[in-house]
Amino acid sequence: MKVGRERRRTLVCQELVEVITDYLEGALSPGDRARFETHLAGCELCDRYVEQFRRTILQAGRLRAQDLPDALAAELLDAFRGWRG
Ligand SMILES: [Zn+2]
């Protein structure tokens, strides 16, 4: 099975978006957490995304799934699409 590099990268970014709340709550396993941070170190977009997320949570003073801004995720995925052009 062939998997393109771009495709894999996008998948990893999408995974990151999906587990970001677990990460910030400290709910990830040590292995997943390490993968998450390794990805952050090499992906500026995700790094910025997590930073925005942290700020949003600080402002809200709490973390609830329903408070998460879907617009941020949409923006991020848009940016990924932009890379490929
Ligand atoms: Zn990423």
PDB file of the backbone (N, CA, C, O) and the ligand in Angstrom, with CONECT records:
HET     ZN  A 101       1
ATOM      1  N   MET A   1       0.846  -1.209   0.000  1.00  0.00           N
ATOM      2  CA  MET A   1       0.000   0.000   0.000  1.00  0.00           C
ATOM      3  C   MET A   1       0.870   1.243   0.000  1.00  0.00           C
ATOM      4  O   MET A   1       1.760   1.394   0.837  1.00  0.00           O
ATOM      5  N   LYS A   2       0.607   2.121  -0.938  1.00  0.00           N
ATOM      6  CA  LYS A   2       1.406   3.341  -1.019  1.00  0.00           C
ATOM      7  C   LYS A   2       0.711   4.498  -0.300  1.00  0.00           C
ATOM      8  O   LYS A   2      -0.474   4.758  -0.506  1.00  0.00           O
ATOM      9  N   VAL A   3       1.461   5.165   0.525  1.00  0.00           N
ATOM     10  CA  VAL A   3       0.927   6.340   1.209  1.00  0.00           C
ATOM     11  C   VAL A   3       1.877   7.508   0.970  1.00  0.00           C
ATOM     12  O   VAL A   3       3.045   7.463   1.354  1.00  0.00           O
ATOM     13  N   GLY A   4       1.371   8.526   0.345  1.00  0.00           N
ATOM     14  CA  GLY A   4       2.199   9.697   0.054  1.00  0.00           C
ATOM     15  C   GLY A   4       2.610  10.423   1.321  1.00  0.00           C
ATOM     16  O   GLY A   4       1.933  10.340   2.346  1.00  0.00           O
ATOM     17  N   ARG A   5       3.709  11.125   1.242  1.00  0.00           N
ATOM     18  CA  ARG A   5       4.214  11.815   2.417  1.00  0.00           C
ATOM     19  C   ARG A   5       3.247  12.919   2.876  1.00  0.00           C
ATOM     20  O   ARG A   5       2.991  13.083   4.069  1.00  0.00           O
ATOM     21  N   GLU A   6       2.726  13.659   1.911  1.00  0.00           N
ATOM     22  CA  GLU A   6       1.805  14.746   2.248  1.00  0.00           C
ATOM     23  C   GLU A   6       0.552  14.214   2.921  1.00  0.00           C
ATOM     24  O   GLU A   6       0.022  14.790   3.871  1.00  0.00           O
ATOM     25  N   ARG A   7       0.111  13.106   2.390  1.00  0.00           N
ATOM     26  CA  ARG A   7      -1.112  12.536   2.918  1.00  0.00           C
ATOM     27  C   ARG A   7      -0.905  12.115   4.374  1.00  0.00           C
ATOM     28  O   ARG A   7      -1.762  12.348   5.227  1.00  0.00           O
ATOM     29  N   ARG A   8       0.243  11.495   4.644  1.00  0.00           N
ATOM     30  CA  ARG A   8       0.513  11.065   6.007  1.00  0.00           C
ATOM     31  C   ARG A   8       0.609  12.252   6.955  1.00  0.00           C
ATOM     32  O   ARG A   8       0.117  12.215   8.083  1.00  0.00           O
ATOM     33  N   ARG A   9       1.255  13.300   6.469  1.00  0.00           N
ATOM     34  CA  ARG A   9       1.428  14.478   7.293  1.00  0.00           C
ATOM     35  C   ARG A   9       0.076  15.086   7.658  1.00  0.00           C
ATOM     36  O   ARG A   9      -0.159  15.483   8.800  1.00  0.00           O
ATOM     37  N   THR A  10      -0.801  15.149   6.665  1.00  0.00           N
ATOM     38  CA  THR A  10      -2.123  15.706   6.907  1.00  0.00           C
ATOM     39  C   THR A  10      -2.868  14.866   7.941  1.00  0.00           C
ATOM     40  O   THR A  10      -3.528  15.406   8.829  1.00  0.00           O
ATOM     41  N   LEU A  11      -2.763  13.564   7.821  1.00  0.00           N
ATOM     42  CA  LEU A  11      -3.416  12.681   8.778  1.00  0.00           C
ATOM     43  C   LEU A  11      -2.906  12.935  10.184  1.00  0.00           C
ATOM     44  O   LEU A  11      -3.679  12.998  11.140  1.00  0.00           O
ATOM     45  N   VAL A  12      -1.604  13.078  10.295  1.00  0.00           N
ATOM     46  CA  VAL A  12      -1.039  13.303  11.619  1.00  0.00           C
ATOM     47  C   VAL A  12      -1.545  14.621  12.193  1.00  0.00           C
ATOM     48  O   VAL A  12      -1.864  14.709  13.379  1.00  0.00           O
ATOM     49  N   CYS A  13      -1.616  15.650  11.340  1.00  0.00           N
ATOM     50  CA  CYS A  13      -2.120  16.946  11.795  1.00  0.00           C
ATOM     51  C   CYS A  13      -3.574  16.818  12.235  1.00  0.00           C
ATOM     52  O   CYS A  13      -3.972  17.389  13.251  1.00  0.00           O
ATOM     53  N   GLN A  14      -4.351  16.082  11.486  1.00  0.00           N
ATOM     54  CA  GLN A  14      -5.757  15.904  11.858  1.00  0.00           C
ATOM     55  C   GLN A  14      -5.876  15.160  13.182  1.00  0.00           C
ATOM     56  O   GLN A  14      -6.718  15.482  14.019  1.00  0.00           O
ATOM     57  N   GLU A  15      -5.022  14.165  13.354  1.00  0.00           N
ATOM     58  CA  GLU A  15      -5.017  13.433  14.621  1.00  0.00           C
ATOM     59  C   GLU A  15      -4.722  14.370  15.777  1.00  0.00           C
ATOM     60  O   GLU A  15      -5.348  14.314  16.835  1.00  0.00           O
ATOM     61  N   LEU A  16      -3.749  15.230  15.539  1.00  0.00           N
ATOM     62  CA  LEU A  16      -3.352  16.166  16.585  1.00  0.00           C
ATOM     63  C   LEU A  16      -4.539  17.035  16.995  1.00  0.00           C
ATOM     64  O   LEU A  16      -4.788  17.255  18.180  1.00  0.00           O
ATOM     65  N   VAL A  17      -5.266  17.525  15.987  1.00  0.00           N
ATOM     66  CA  VAL A  17      -6.429  18.365  16.274  1.00  0.00           C
ATOM     67  C   VAL A  17      -7.450  17.589  17.101  1.00  0.00           C
ATOM     68  O   VAL A  17      -8.107  18.140  17.984  1.00  0.00           O
ATOM     69  N   GLU A  18      -7.568  16.302  16.797  1.00  0.00           N
ATOM     70  CA  GLU A  18      -8.571  15.495  17.490  1.00  0.00           C
ATOM     71  C   GLU A  18      -8.220  15.213  18.950  1.00  0.00           C
ATOM     72  O   GLU A  18      -9.108  15.055  19.787  1.00  0.00           O
ATOM     73  N   VAL A  19      -6.926  15.149  19.249  1.00  0.00           N
ATOM     74  CA  VAL A  19      -6.547  14.786  20.618  1.00  0.00           C
ATOM     75  C   VAL A  19      -6.067  15.979  21.434  1.00  0.00           C
ATOM     76  O   VAL A  19      -5.568  15.817  22.548  1.00  0.00           O
ATOM     77  N   ILE A  20      -6.221  17.179  20.875  1.00  0.00           N
ATOM     78  CA  ILE A  20      -5.656  18.345  21.555  1.00  0.00           C
ATOM     79  C   ILE A  20      -6.265  18.562  22.941  1.00  0.00           C
ATOM     80  O   ILE A  20      -5.568  18.980  23.865  1.00  0.00           O
ATOM     81  N   THR A  21      -7.547  18.283  23.089  1.00  0.00           N
ATOM     82  CA  THR A  21      -8.146  18.483  24.410  1.00  0.00           C
ATOM     83  C   THR A  21      -7.577  17.484  25.416  1.00  0.00           C
ATOM     84  O   THR A  21      -7.327  17.825  26.572  1.00  0.00           O
ATOM     85  N   ASP A  22      -7.376  16.241  24.957  1.00  0.00           N
ATOM     86  CA  ASP A  22      -6.777  15.236  25.836  1.00  0.00           C
ATOM     87  C   ASP A  22      -5.365  15.655  26.240  1.00  0.00           C
ATOM     88  O   ASP A  22      -4.947  15.491  27.386  1.00  0.00           O
ATOM     89  N   TYR A  23      -4.644  16.203  25.259  1.00  0.00           N
ATOM     90  CA  TYR A  23      -3.285  16.651  25.539  1.00  0.00           C
ATOM     91  C   TYR A  23      -3.282  17.729  26.616  1.00  0.00           C
ATOM     92  O   TYR A  23      -2.522  17.645  27.580  1.00  0.00           O
ATOM     93  N   LEU A  24      -4.124  18.735  26.454  1.00  0.00           N
ATOM     94  CA  LEU A  24      -4.136  19.856  27.382  1.00  0.00           C
ATOM     95  C   LEU A  24      -4.689  19.458  28.748  1.00  0.00           C
ATOM     96  O   LEU A  24      -4.400  20.103  29.757  1.00  0.00           O
ATOM     97  N   GLU A  25      -5.477  18.402  28.771  1.00  0.00           N
ATOM     98  CA  GLU A  25      -5.984  17.905  30.050  1.00  0.00           C
ATOM     99  C   GLU A  25      -5.016  16.924  30.694  1.00  0.00           C
ATOM    100  O   GLU A  25      -5.234  16.471  31.818  1.00  0.00           O
ATOM    101  N   GLY A  26      -3.937  16.595  29.969  1.00  0.00           N
ATOM    102  CA  GLY A  26      -2.973  15.633  30.484  1.00  0.00           C
ATOM    103  C   GLY A  26      -3.506  14.216  30.439  1.00  0.00           C
ATOM    104  O   GLY A  26      -3.075  13.365  31.217  1.00  0.00           O
ATOM    105  N   ALA A  27      -4.439  13.953  29.536  1.00  0.00           N
ATOM    106  CA  ALA A  27      -5.096  12.651  29.484  1.00  0.00           C
ATOM    107  C   ALA A  27      -4.444  11.691  28.487  1.00  0.00           C
ATOM    108  O   ALA A  27      -4.841  10.529  28.394  1.00  0.00           O
ATOM    109  N   LEU A  28      -3.445  12.173  27.743  1.00  0.00           N
ATOM    110  CA  LEU A  28      -2.782  11.292  26.777  1.00  0.00           C
ATOM    111  C   LEU A  28      -1.814  10.353  27.490  1.00  0.00           C
ATOM    112  O   LEU A  28      -1.260  10.689  28.536  1.00  0.00           O
ATOM    113  N   SER A  29      -1.621   9.176  26.907  1.00  0.00           N
ATOM    114  CA  SER A  29      -0.605   8.267  27.427  1.00  0.00           C
ATOM    115  C   SER A  29       0.760   8.892  27.144  1.00  0.00           C
ATOM    116  O   SER A  29       0.888   9.727  26.248  1.00  0.00           O
ATOM    117  N   PRO A  30       1.788   8.486  27.911  1.00  0.00           N
ATOM    118  CA  PRO A  30       3.128   9.065  27.693  1.00  0.00           C
ATOM    119  C   PRO A  30       3.599   8.923  26.249  1.00  0.00           C
ATOM    120  O   PRO A  30       4.236   9.831  25.715  1.00  0.00           O
ATOM    121  N   GLY A  31       3.294   7.794  25.615  1.00  0.00           N
ATOM    122  CA  GLY A  31       3.714   7.585  24.236  1.00  0.00           C
ATOM    123  C   GLY A  31       3.020   8.542  23.285  1.00  0.00           C
ATOM    124  O   GLY A  31       3.662   9.126  22.412  1.00  0.00           O
ATOM    125  N   ASP A  32       1.716   8.707  23.449  1.00  0.00           N
ATOM    126  CA  ASP A  32       0.963   9.626  22.596  1.00  0.00           C
ATOM    127  C   ASP A  32       1.394  11.062  22.825  1.00  0.00           C
ATOM    128  O   ASP A  32       1.475  11.868  21.898  1.00  0.00           O
ATOM    129  N   ARG A  33       1.665  11.353  24.073  1.00  0.00           N
ATOM    130  CA  ARG A  33       2.105  12.700  24.427  1.00  0.00           C
ATOM    131  C   ARG A  33       3.436  13.020  23.737  1.00  0.00           C
ATOM    132  O   ARG A  33       3.628  14.119  23.215  1.00  0.00           O
ATOM    133  N   ALA A  34       4.342  12.052  23.742  1.00  0.00           N
ATOM    134  CA  ALA A  34       5.640  12.242  23.086  1.00  0.00           C
ATOM    135  C   ALA A  34       5.453  12.454  21.585  1.00  0.00           C
ATOM    136  O   ALA A  34       6.099  13.316  20.990  1.00  0.00           O
ATOM    137  N   ARG A  35       4.572  11.672  20.980  1.00  0.00           N
ATOM    138  CA  ARG A  35       4.283  11.830  19.542  1.00  0.00           C
ATOM    139  C   ARG A  35       3.713  13.206  19.253  1.00  0.00           C
ATOM    140  O   ARG A  35       4.079  13.868  18.282  1.00  0.00           O
ATOM    141  N   PHE A  36       2.811  13.610  20.122  1.00  0.00           N
ATOM    142  CA  PHE A  36       2.174  14.919  19.989  1.00  0.00           C
ATOM    143  C   PHE A  36       3.244  16.015  20.005  1.00  0.00           C
ATOM    144  O   PHE A  36       3.261  16.895  19.144  1.00  0.00           O
ATOM    145  N   GLU A  37       4.136  15.947  21.000  1.00  0.00           N
ATOM    146  CA  GLU A  37       5.137  17.002  21.153  1.00  0.00           C
ATOM    147  C   GLU A  37       6.177  16.952  20.044  1.00  0.00           C
ATOM    148  O   GLU A  37       6.684  17.990  19.619  1.00  0.00           O
ATOM    149  N   THR A  38       6.497  15.753  19.575  1.00  0.00           N
ATOM    150  CA  THR A  38       7.415  15.636  18.448  1.00  0.00           C
ATOM    151  C   THR A  38       6.810  16.294  17.216  1.00  0.00           C
ATOM    152  O   THR A  38       7.495  16.991  16.467  1.00  0.00           O
ATOM    153  N   HIS A  39       5.527  16.064  17.019  1.00  0.00           N
ATOM    154  CA  HIS A  39       4.856  16.673  15.873  1.00  0.00           C
ATOM    155  C   HIS A  39       4.841  18.204  16.003  1.00  0.00           C
ATOM    156  O   HIS A  39       5.101  18.925  15.040  1.00  0.00           O
ATOM    157  N   LEU A  40       4.536  18.675  17.201  1.00  0.00           N
ATOM    158  CA  LEU A  40       4.500  20.122  17.444  1.00  0.00           C
ATOM    159  C   LEU A  40       5.834  20.767  17.108  1.00  0.00           C
ATOM    160  O   LEU A  40       5.889  21.842  16.513  1.00  0.00           O
ATOM    161  N   ALA A  41       6.914  20.089  17.502  1.00  0.00           N
ATOM    162  CA  ALA A  41       8.253  20.634  17.305  1.00  0.00           C
ATOM    163  C   ALA A  41       8.563  20.816  15.823  1.00  0.00           C
ATOM    164  O   ALA A  41       9.353  21.684  15.452  1.00  0.00           O
ATOM    165  N   GLY A  42       7.938  19.992  14.975  1.00  0.00           N
ATOM    166  CA  GLY A  42       8.255  20.064  13.561  1.00  0.00           C
ATOM    167  C   GLY A  42       7.148  20.654  12.706  1.00  0.00           C
ATOM    168  O   GLY A  42       7.251  20.665  11.480  1.00  0.00           O
ATOM    169  N   CYS A  43       6.088  21.145  13.340  1.00  0.00           N
ATOM    170  CA  CYS A  43       4.949  21.643  12.573  1.00  0.00           C
ATOM    171  C   CYS A  43       4.506  22.984  13.150  1.00  0.00           C
ATOM    172  O   CYS A  43       3.851  23.047  14.191  1.00  0.00           O
ATOM    173  N   GLU A  44       4.877  24.045  12.453  1.00  0.00           N
ATOM    174  CA  GLU A  44       4.614  25.386  12.971  1.00  0.00           C
ATOM    175  C   GLU A  44       3.126  25.666  13.098  1.00  0.00           C
ATOM    176  O   GLU A  44       2.683  26.317  14.044  1.00  0.00           O
ATOM    177  N   LEU A  45       2.359  25.168  12.138  1.00  0.00           N
ATOM    178  CA  LEU A  45       0.911  25.412  12.170  1.00  0.00           C
ATOM    179  C   LEU A  45       0.266  24.804  13.408  1.00  0.00           C
ATOM    180  O   LEU A  45      -0.530  25.454  14.085  1.00  0.00           O
ATOM    181  N   CYS A  46       0.608  23.576  13.695  1.00  0.00           N
ATOM    182  CA  CYS A  46       0.029  22.923  14.860  1.00  0.00           C
ATOM    183  C   CYS A  46       0.516  23.598  16.139  1.00  0.00           C
ATOM    184  O   CYS A  46      -0.228  23.727  17.110  1.00  0.00           O
ATOM    185  N   ASP A  47       1.769  24.024  16.123  1.00  0.00           N
ATOM    186  CA  ASP A  47       2.317  24.719  17.268  1.00  0.00           C
ATOM    187  C   ASP A  47       1.501  25.981  17.561  1.00  0.00           C
ATOM    188  O   ASP A  47       1.150  26.258  18.708  1.00  0.00           O
ATOM    189  N   ARG A  48       1.209  26.734  16.504  1.00  0.00           N
ATOM    190  CA  ARG A  48       0.410  27.957  16.672  1.00  0.00           C
ATOM    191  C   ARG A  48      -1.003  27.623  17.107  1.00  0.00           C
ATOM    192  O   ARG A  48      -1.607  28.326  17.917  1.00  0.00           O
ATOM    193  N   TYR A  49      -1.511  26.549  16.560  1.00  0.00           N
ATOM    194  CA  TYR A  49      -2.870  26.124  16.881  1.00  0.00           C
ATOM    195  C   TYR A  49      -2.996  25.818  18.374  1.00  0.00           C
ATOM    196  O   TYR A  49      -3.939  26.261  19.031  1.00  0.00           O
ATOM    197  N   VAL A  50      -2.033  25.054  18.901  1.00  0.00           N
ATOM    198  CA  VAL A  50      -2.057  24.709  20.320  1.00  0.00           C
ATOM    199  C   VAL A  50      -1.941  25.973  21.169  1.00  0.00           C
ATOM    200  O   VAL A  50      -2.591  26.096  22.207  1.00  0.00           O
ATOM    201  N   GLU A  51      -1.114  26.903  20.720  1.00  0.00           N
ATOM    202  CA  GLU A  51      -0.930  28.158  21.446  1.00  0.00           C
ATOM    203  C   GLU A  51      -2.252  28.936  21.512  1.00  0.00           C
ATOM    204  O   GLU A  51      -2.629  29.442  22.569  1.00  0.00           O
ATOM    205  N   GLN A  52      -2.936  29.023  20.392  1.00  0.00           N
ATOM    206  CA  GLN A  52      -4.236  29.702  20.348  1.00  0.00           C
ATOM    207  C   GLN A  52      -5.232  29.023  21.272  1.00  0.00           C
ATOM    208  O   GLN A  52      -6.026  29.664  21.960  1.00  0.00           O
ATOM    209  N   PHE A  53      -5.159  27.723  21.257  1.00  0.00           N
ATOM    210  CA  PHE A  53      -6.042  26.918  22.077  1.00  0.00           C
ATOM    211  C   PHE A  53      -5.839  27.213  23.558  1.00  0.00           C
ATOM    212  O   PHE A  53      -6.789  27.409  24.317  1.00  0.00           O
ATOM    213  N   ARG A  54      -4.569  27.236  23.938  1.00  0.00           N
ATOM    214  CA  ARG A  54      -4.241  27.497  25.340  1.00  0.00           C
ATOM    215  C   ARG A  54      -4.812  28.841  25.777  1.00  0.00           C
ATOM    216  O   ARG A  54      -5.376  28.978  26.863  1.00  0.00           O
ATOM    217  N   ARG A  55      -4.647  29.836  24.893  1.00  0.00           N
ATOM    218  CA  ARG A  55      -5.141  31.175  25.223  1.00  0.00           C
ATOM    219  C   ARG A  55      -6.651  31.176  25.372  1.00  0.00           C
ATOM    220  O   ARG A  55      -7.198  31.786  26.291  1.00  0.00           O
ATOM    221  N   THR A  56      -7.308  30.498  24.470  1.00  0.00           N
ATOM    222  CA  THR A  56      -8.769  30.413  24.528  1.00  0.00           C
ATOM    223  C   THR A  56      -9.210  29.799  25.850  1.00  0.00           C
ATOM    224  O   THR A  56     -10.162  30.260  26.480  1.00  0.00           O
ATOM    225  N   ILE A  57      -8.503  28.756  26.255  1.00  0.00           N
ATOM    226  CA  ILE A  57      -8.857  28.066  27.492  1.00  0.00           C
ATOM    227  C   ILE A  57      -8.590  28.953  28.702  1.00  0.00           C
ATOM    228  O   ILE A  57      -9.385  28.995  29.641  1.00  0.00           O
ATOM    229  N   LEU A  58      -7.466  29.657  28.670  1.00  0.00           N
ATOM    230  CA  LEU A  58      -7.147  30.561  29.775  1.00  0.00           C
ATOM    231  C   LEU A  58      -8.227  31.625  29.921  1.00  0.00           C
ATOM    232  O   LEU A  58      -8.641  31.954  31.033  1.00  0.00           O
ATOM    233  N   GLN A  59      -8.675  32.155  28.796  1.00  0.00           N
ATOM    234  CA  GLN A  59      -9.710  33.184  28.825  1.00  0.00           C
ATOM    235  C   GLN A  59     -11.014  32.614  29.363  1.00  0.00           C
ATOM    236  O   GLN A  59     -11.713  33.260  30.143  1.00  0.00           O
ATOM    237  N   ALA A  60     -11.325  31.424  28.945  1.00  0.00           N
ATOM    238  CA  ALA A  60     -12.577  30.810  29.382  1.00  0.00           C
ATOM    239  C   ALA A  60     -12.470  30.346  30.832  1.00  0.00           C
ATOM    240  O   ALA A  60     -13.476  30.224  31.530  1.00  0.00           O
ATOM    241  N   GLY A  61     -11.225  30.086  31.282  1.00  0.00           N
ATOM    242  CA  GLY A  61     -11.018  29.670  32.653  1.00  0.00           C
ATOM    243  C   GLY A  61     -11.341  28.208  32.895  1.00  0.00           C
ATOM    244  O   GLY A  61     -11.318  27.738  34.032  1.00  0.00           O
ATOM    245  N   ARG A  62     -11.637  27.501  31.832  1.00  0.00           N
ATOM    246  CA  ARG A  62     -11.950  26.081  31.966  1.00  0.00           C
ATOM    247  C   ARG A  62     -11.873  25.417  30.597  1.00  0.00           C
ATOM    248  O   ARG A  62     -11.792  26.087  29.568  1.00  0.00           O
ATOM    249  N   LEU A  63     -11.899  24.130  30.607  1.00  0.00           N
ATOM    250  CA  LEU A  63     -11.804  23.380  29.360  1.00  0.00           C
ATOM    251  C   LEU A  63     -13.005  22.450  29.229  1.00  0.00           C
ATOM    252  O   LEU A  63     -13.167  21.498  29.994  1.00  0.00           O
ATOM    253  N   ARG A  64     -13.834  22.751  28.246  1.00  0.00           N
ATOM    254  CA  ARG A  64     -14.969  21.875  27.958  1.00  0.00           C
ATOM    255  C   ARG A  64     -15.033  21.665  26.463  1.00  0.00           C
ATOM    256  O   ARG A  64     -14.846  22.604  25.689  1.00  0.00           O
ATOM    257  N   ALA A  65     -15.291  20.460  26.061  1.00  0.00           N
ATOM    258  CA  ALA A  65     -15.295  20.133  24.634  1.00  0.00           C
ATOM    259  C   ALA A  65     -16.222  21.056  23.858  1.00  0.00           C
ATOM    260  O   ALA A  65     -15.902  21.464  22.742  1.00  0.00           O
ATOM    261  N   GLN A  66     -17.359  21.386  24.438  1.00  0.00           N
ATOM    262  CA  GLN A  66     -18.321  22.195  23.686  1.00  0.00           C
ATOM    263  C   GLN A  66     -17.902  23.651  23.548  1.00  0.00           C
ATOM    264  O   GLN A  66     -18.486  24.405  22.769  1.00  0.00           O
ATOM    265  N   ASP A  67     -16.873  24.045  24.318  1.00  0.00           N
ATOM    266  CA  ASP A  67     -16.377  25.416  24.205  1.00  0.00           C
ATOM    267  C   ASP A  67     -15.348  25.565  23.098  1.00  0.00           C
ATOM    268  O   ASP A  67     -14.999  26.683  22.719  1.00  0.00           O
ATOM    269  N   LEU A  68     -14.868  24.461  22.584  1.00  0.00           N
ATOM    270  CA  LEU A  68     -13.774  24.525  21.629  1.00  0.00           C
ATOM    271  C   LEU A  68     -14.220  25.173  20.329  1.00  0.00           C
ATOM    272  O   LEU A  68     -15.257  24.826  19.763  1.00  0.00           O
ATOM    273  N   PRO A  69     -13.427  26.105  19.876  1.00  0.00           N
ATOM    274  CA  PRO A  69     -13.786  26.835  18.662  1.00  0.00           C
ATOM    275  C   PRO A  69     -13.578  26.013  17.399  1.00  0.00           C
ATOM    276  O   PRO A  69     -12.443  25.788  16.978  1.00  0.00           O
ATOM    277  N   ASP A  70     -14.660  25.571  16.805  1.00  0.00           N
ATOM    278  CA  ASP A  70     -14.581  24.809  15.561  1.00  0.00           C
ATOM    279  C   ASP A  70     -13.917  25.627  14.459  1.00  0.00           C
ATOM    280  O   ASP A  70     -13.255  25.083  13.576  1.00  0.00           O
ATOM    281  N   ALA A  71     -14.106  26.949  14.527  1.00  0.00           N
ATOM    282  CA  ALA A  71     -13.537  27.817  13.497  1.00  0.00           C
ATOM    283  C   ALA A  71     -12.017  27.658  13.434  1.00  0.00           C
ATOM    284  O   ALA A  71     -11.426  27.729  12.356  1.00  0.00           O
ATOM    285  N   LEU A  72     -11.391  27.444  14.585  1.00  0.00           N
ATOM    286  CA  LEU A  72      -9.940  27.265  14.614  1.00  0.00           C
ATOM    287  C   LEU A  72      -9.541  26.020  13.847  1.00  0.00           C
ATOM    288  O   LEU A  72      -8.606  26.050  13.046  1.00  0.00           O
ATOM    289  N   ALA A  73     -10.235  24.944  14.086  1.00  0.00           N
ATOM    290  CA  ALA A  73      -9.932  23.696  13.398  1.00  0.00           C
ATOM    291  C   ALA A  73     -10.130  23.852  11.898  1.00  0.00           C
ATOM    292  O   ALA A  73      -9.327  23.363  11.104  1.00  0.00           O
ATOM    293  N   ALA A  74     -11.191  24.528  11.521  1.00  0.00           N
ATOM    294  CA  ALA A  74     -11.472  24.738  10.102  1.00  0.00           C
ATOM    295  C   ALA A  74     -10.357  25.565   9.462  1.00  0.00           C
ATOM    296  O   ALA A  74      -9.911  25.267   8.354  1.00  0.00           O
ATOM    297  N   GLU A  75      -9.921  26.588  10.158  1.00  0.00           N
ATOM    298  CA  GLU A  75      -8.836  27.445   9.671  1.00  0.00           C
ATOM    299  C   GLU A  75      -7.563  26.638   9.459  1.00  0.00           C
ATOM    300  O   GLU A  75      -6.877  26.772   8.446  1.00  0.00           O
ATOM    301  N   LEU A  76      -7.274  25.806  10.435  1.00  0.00           N
ATOM    302  CA  LEU A  76      -6.054  25.012  10.386  1.00  0.00           C
ATOM    303  C   LEU A  76      -6.076  24.068   9.188  1.00  0.00           C
ATOM    304  O   LEU A  76      -5.101  23.977   8.441  1.00  0.00           O
ATOM    305  N   LEU A  77      -7.186  23.372   9.013  1.00  0.00           N
ATOM    306  CA  LEU A  77      -7.273  22.424   7.914  1.00  0.00           C
ATOM    307  C   LEU A  77      -7.211  23.146   6.570  1.00  0.00           C
ATOM    308  O   LEU A  77      -6.688  22.617   5.589  1.00  0.00           O
ATOM    309  N   ASP A  78      -7.750  24.357   6.543  1.00  0.00           N
ATOM    310  CA  ASP A  78      -7.644  25.202   5.358  1.00  0.00           C
ATOM    311  C   ASP A  78      -6.189  25.493   5.045  1.00  0.00           C
ATOM    312  O   ASP A  78      -5.760  25.415   3.893  1.00  0.00           O
ATOM    313  N   ALA A  79      -5.440  25.829   6.074  1.00  0.00           N
ATOM    314  CA  ALA A  79      -4.029  26.169   5.904  1.00  0.00           C
ATOM    315  C   ALA A  79      -3.269  24.957   5.362  1.00  0.00           C
ATOM    316  O   ALA A  79      -2.401  25.106   4.502  1.00  0.00           O
ATOM    317  N   PHE A  80      -3.584  23.774   5.853  1.00  0.00           N
ATOM    318  CA  PHE A  80      -2.913  22.568   5.355  1.00  0.00           C
ATOM    319  C   PHE A  80      -3.148  22.396   3.863  1.00  0.00           C
ATOM    320  O   PHE A  80      -2.248  22.027   3.109  1.00  0.00           O
ATOM    321  N   ARG A  81      -4.376  22.672   3.463  1.00  0.00           N
ATOM    322  CA  ARG A  81      -4.690  22.545   2.041  1.00  0.00           C
ATOM    323  C   ARG A  81      -3.866  23.550   1.249  1.00  0.00           C
ATOM    324  O   ARG A  81      -3.406  23.249   0.148  1.00  0.00           O
ATOM    325  N   GLY A  82      -3.678  24.739   1.805  1.00  0.00           N
ATOM    326  CA  GLY A  82      -2.920  25.787   1.138  1.00  0.00           C
ATOM    327  C   GLY A  82      -1.480  25.395   0.872  1.00  0.00           C
ATOM    328  O   GLY A  82      -0.902  25.795  -0.139  1.00  0.00           O
ATOM    329  N   TRP A  83      -0.894  24.613   1.775  1.00  0.00           N
ATOM    330  CA  TRP A  83       0.499  24.171   1.654  1.00  0.00           C
ATOM    331  C   TRP A  83       0.758  23.444   0.348  1.00  0.00           C
ATOM    332  O   TRP A  83       1.821  23.565  -0.261  1.00  0.00           O
ATOM    333  N   ARG A  84      -0.244  22.688  -0.060  1.00  0.00           N
ATOM    334  CA  ARG A  84      -0.008  21.762  -1.173  1.00  0.00           C
ATOM    335  C   ARG A  84      -0.010  22.493  -2.512  1.00  0.00           C
ATOM    336  O   ARG A  84       0.505  21.982  -3.507  1.00  0.00           O
ATOM    337  N   GLY A  85      -0.589  23.686  -2.531  1.00  0.00           N
ATOM    338  CA  GLY A  85      -0.627  24.447  -3.765  1.00  0.00           C
ATOM    339  C   GLY A  85       0.737  24.996  -4.068  1.00  0.00           C
ATOM    340  O   GLY A  85       0.918  25.675  -5.079  1.00  0.00           O
TER     341      GLY A  85
HETATM  342 ZN    ZN A 101       0.799  19.517  12.189  1.00  0.00          ZN2+
END
